[in-house]
Amino acid sequence: MSENKRFQLGTIGALSLSVVSSVSIVICNKALMSSLGFRFATTLTSWHLLVTFCSLHVALWMKLFEHKPFDPRTVVGFGILNGISIGLLNLSLGFNSVGFYQMTKLAIIPCTVFLETIFLSKKFSRSIQLSLCVLLLGVGIATVTDLQLNFLGSILSLLAVLTTCVAQIMTNTIQKKFKVSSTQLLYQSCPYQAMTLFVSGPFLDKFLTQQNVFAFRYTPQVLTFIAMSCLISVSVNFSTFLVIGRTSPVTYQVLGHLKTCLVLAFGYILLHDPFNWRNILGIFVAMMGMVLYSYYCTREGQKKASEASVQLQTKEDESDPLIGMETGAGATNDVALPISPVGKADNDLRARDYNR
């Protein structure tokens, strides 16, 4: 199997793992918070990250991956930024209506496209932009209801969008710049993310819920769901870094909206949540946008691979006569004869689609 096909299969596996684990943890957390009354989201996230770090440490001890240290300042800054973005998203939800919070999440994609275009000189074709517009329209129809604005909530939402976009872009660029895997990056940054949320989580949760996480009554059922949530989070955190590293921040956000649609559908089927024609229409439009985005990304990836193949072949053809002259092939005494290009085996190309 060629490297290109192996990479494609690995990407499909990463996307599937991300969808399954994220939908599972949302359903688990919904039962934990709605049915059992445990509404301390920020503190719970810090526990997720601590369990993830412990799991990765065990995996490192078992030599399932290799530890690769790199610039400590980058790791610390990246980890703290990720923790801050999670805290700001939770604050945004606390200070805004659910509808405005959904608008905040929708704004992450265009903001990521803007930042990558301005600072990383990335180009997004009109076809890609159109498919993203269709996707955002569909998710907006399905999820956005009331839009109640306030000054503090708007500022928090803006900061949440910016920090989330920068953190996701850094996830992709750090892996490429320092040539580290998603596992290596997650292992090194996880303690700083967990520490940021572990310190700030109880205060944020008390401010938002008016309850003390340490005074909560932890029944066996609550502890069981917390344990399940933490175990699933290992897969969620790992697949997040894996997907962003293999694809792009924008693709990860598109995948995130797919998860939203699936959660809505599963909530209706399994939990009998209220559902209306707006949800159905929105999910249908969003799915169309996702299909278009996948199609155009695949087509443009194949086009880039084809262009790279042509360029490589051209370079080989140009370099062959020089090789022939240096080795004396095709020359007889002082007479210069036409030199035929030397045949070479085709090289496998690695097509890696990097575009939030």
Solvent accessible surface area in square Angstrom, and as a share of the most:
residue,aa,sasa,rsa
1,M,146,0.65
2,S,36,0.23
3,E,62,0.28
4,N,42,0.21
5,K,122,0.52
6,R,116,0.42
7,F,40,0.16
8,Q,89,0.40
9,L,100,0.50
10,G,27,0.26
11,T,20,0.11
12,I,104,0.53
13,G,39,0.37
14,A,2,0.02
15,L,47,0.23
16,S,56,0.36
17,L,68,0.34
18,S,0,0.00
19,V,23,0.13
20,V,99,0.57
21,S,6,0.04
22,S,13,0.09
23,V,11,0.06
24,S,43,0.28
25,I,16,0.08
26,V,58,0.33
27,I,49,0.25
28,C,8,0.05
29,N,28,0.14
30,K,74,0.31
31,A,28,0.22
32,L,0,0.00
33,M,49,0.22
34,S,84,0.54
35,S,89,0.57
36,L,41,0.21
37,G,30,0.29
38,F,0,0.00
39,R,114,0.42
40,F,1,0.00
41,A,33,0.26
42,T,0,0.00
43,T,3,0.02
44,L,3,0.01
45,T,30,0.18
46,S,0,0.00
47,W,58,0.20
48,H,15,0.07
49,L,6,0.03
50,L,71,0.35
51,V,45,0.26
52,T,1,0.00
53,F,55,0.23
54,C,76,0.46
55,S,41,0.26
56,L,13,0.07
57,H,96,0.43
58,V,79,0.46
59,A,18,0.14
60,L,40,0.20
61,W,199,0.70
62,M,109,0.49
63,K,178,0.75
64,L,125,0.62
65,F,34,0.14
66,E,131,0.59
67,H,77,0.34
68,K,78,0.33
69,P,94,0.59
70,F,30,0.12
71,D,48,0.25
72,P,98,0.61
73,R,202,0.74
74,T,30,0.18
75,V,7,0.04
76,V,51,0.29
77,G,38,0.37
78,F,0,0.00
79,G,0,0.00
80,I,64,0.32
81,L,37,0.19
82,N,4,0.02
83,G,0,0.00
84,I,75,0.38
85,S,0,0.00
86,I,41,0.21
87,G,6,0.06
88,L,24,0.12
89,L,33,0.17
90,N,29,0.15
91,L,27,0.14
92,S,0,0.00
93,L,78,0.39
94,G,46,0.45
95,F,57,0.24
96,N,15,0.08
97,S,17,0.11
98,V,93,0.53
99,G,0,0.00
100,F,34,0.14
101,Y,33,0.13
102,Q,31,0.14
103,M,81,0.36
104,T,6,0.04
105,K,64,0.27
106,L,15,0.07
107,A,40,0.31
108,I,8,0.04
109,I,1,0.01
110,P,65,0.41
111,C,24,0.15
112,T,0,0.00
113,V,24,0.14
114,F,120,0.50
115,L,23,0.12
116,E,3,0.01
117,T,61,0.35
118,I,98,0.50
119,F,148,0.62
120,L,77,0.38
121,S,92,0.59
122,K,42,0.18
123,K,196,0.83
124,F,23,0.09
125,S,41,0.27
126,R,210,0.77
127,S,31,0.20
128,I,8,0.04
129,Q,81,0.36
130,L,103,0.51
131,S,0,0.00
132,L,9,0.04
133,C,81,0.48
134,V,31,0.18
135,L,0,0.00
136,L,35,0.17
137,L,109,0.54
138,G,0,0.00
139,V,1,0.01
140,G,15,0.14
141,I,42,0.21
142,A,3,0.02
143,T,17,0.10
144,V,15,0.09
145,T,92,0.54
146,D,60,0.31
147,L,98,0.49
148,Q,117,0.52
149,L,128,0.64
150,N,63,0.33
151,F,168,0.70
152,L,91,0.45
153,G,0,0.00
154,S,39,0.25
155,I,66,0.34
156,L,20,0.10
157,S,6,0.04
158,L,102,0.51
159,L,77,0.38
160,A,0,0.00
161,V,12,0.07
162,L,70,0.35
163,T,23,0.13
164,T,3,0.02
165,C,0,0.00
166,V,58,0.33
167,A,0,0.00
168,Q,5,0.02
169,I,19,0.10
170,M,50,0.22
171,T,1,0.01
172,N,5,0.02
173,T,41,0.24
174,I,9,0.05
175,Q,17,0.08
176,K,82,0.35
177,K,153,0.65
178,F,49,0.21
179,K,153,0.65
180,V,8,0.05
181,S,54,0.35
182,S,7,0.04
183,T,21,0.12
184,Q,21,0.09
185,L,0,0.00
186,L,1,0.00
187,Y,21,0.08
188,Q,22,0.10
189,S,0,0.00
190,C,0,0.00
191,P,41,0.26
192,Y,67,0.25
193,Q,7,0.03
194,A,1,0.01
195,M,104,0.46
196,T,30,0.17
197,L,1,0.01
198,F,106,0.44
199,V,97,0.56
200,S,38,0.24
201,G,0,0.00
202,P,26,0.16
203,F,152,0.63
204,L,33,0.16
205,D,4,0.02
206,K,111,0.47
207,F,117,0.49
208,L,55,0.27
209,T,19,0.11
210,Q,145,0.64
211,Q,69,0.31
212,N,63,0.32
213,V,2,0.01
214,F,151,0.63
215,A,80,0.62
216,F,41,0.17
217,R,191,0.70
218,Y,70,0.27
219,T,32,0.19
220,P,111,0.70
221,Q,104,0.46
222,V,5,0.03
223,L,93,0.46
224,T,73,0.42
225,F,48,0.20
226,I,15,0.08
227,A,51,0.40
228,M,86,0.38
229,S,0,0.00
230,C,10,0.06
231,L,123,0.61
232,I,40,0.20
233,S,2,0.01
234,V,32,0.19
235,S,31,0.20
236,V,27,0.16
237,N,28,0.14
238,F,58,0.24
239,S,0,0.00
240,T,15,0.09
241,F,10,0.04
242,L,38,0.19
243,V,1,0.00
244,I,0,0.00
245,G,2,0.02
246,R,58,0.21
247,T,13,0.07
248,S,0,0.00
249,P,0,0.00
250,V,0,0.00
251,T,20,0.12
252,Y,31,0.12
253,Q,18,0.08
254,V,11,0.06
255,L,14,0.07
256,G,23,0.22
257,H,7,0.03
258,L,41,0.20
259,K,19,0.08
260,T,25,0.15
261,C,2,0.01
262,L,45,0.22
263,V,31,0.18
264,L,50,0.25
265,A,31,0.24
266,F,78,0.32
267,G,5,0.05
268,Y,109,0.41
269,I,110,0.56
270,L,104,0.52
271,L,80,0.40
272,H,153,0.68
273,D,39,0.20
274,P,128,0.80
275,F,54,0.23
276,N,75,0.39
277,W,172,0.60
278,R,72,0.26
279,N,19,0.10
280,I,107,0.54
281,L,76,0.38
282,G,0,0.00
283,I,26,0.13
284,F,124,0.52
285,V,24,0.14
286,A,0,0.00
287,M,62,0.28
288,M,90,0.40
289,G,0,0.00
290,M,16,0.07
291,V,101,0.58
292,L,57,0.28
293,Y,7,0.03
294,S,63,0.41
295,Y,120,0.46
296,Y,38,0.14
297,C,21,0.12
298,T,78,0.45
299,R,118,0.43
300,E,47,0.21
301,G,20,0.19
302,Q,115,0.51
303,K,130,0.55
304,K,124,0.53
305,A,26,0.20
306,S,64,0.41
307,E,84,0.38
308,A,46,0.36
309,S,49,0.31
310,V,96,0.55
311,Q,113,0.50
312,L,62,0.31
313,Q,84,0.37
314,T,62,0.36
315,K,134,0.57
316,E,27,0.12
317,D,66,0.34
318,E,116,0.52
319,S,42,0.27
320,D,4,0.02
321,P,45,0.28
322,L,117,0.58
323,I,77,0.39
324,G,3,0.03
325,M,113,0.50
326,E,146,0.65
327,T,101,0.59
328,G,43,0.42
329,A,52,0.40
330,G,40,0.38
331,A,56,0.43
332,T,75,0.44
333,N,146,0.75
334,D,144,0.75
335,V,93,0.54
336,A,98,0.76
337,L,87,0.43
338,P,129,0.81
339,I,53,0.27
340,S,87,0.56
341,P,89,0.56
342,V,80,0.46
343,G,75,0.72
344,K,105,0.44
345,A,87,0.68
346,D,128,0.66
347,N,89,0.46
348,D,109,0.56
349,L,54,0.27
350,R,191,0.70
351,A,30,0.23
352,R,121,0.44
353,D,52,0.27
354,Y,44,0.17
355,N,25,0.13
356,R,26,0.09
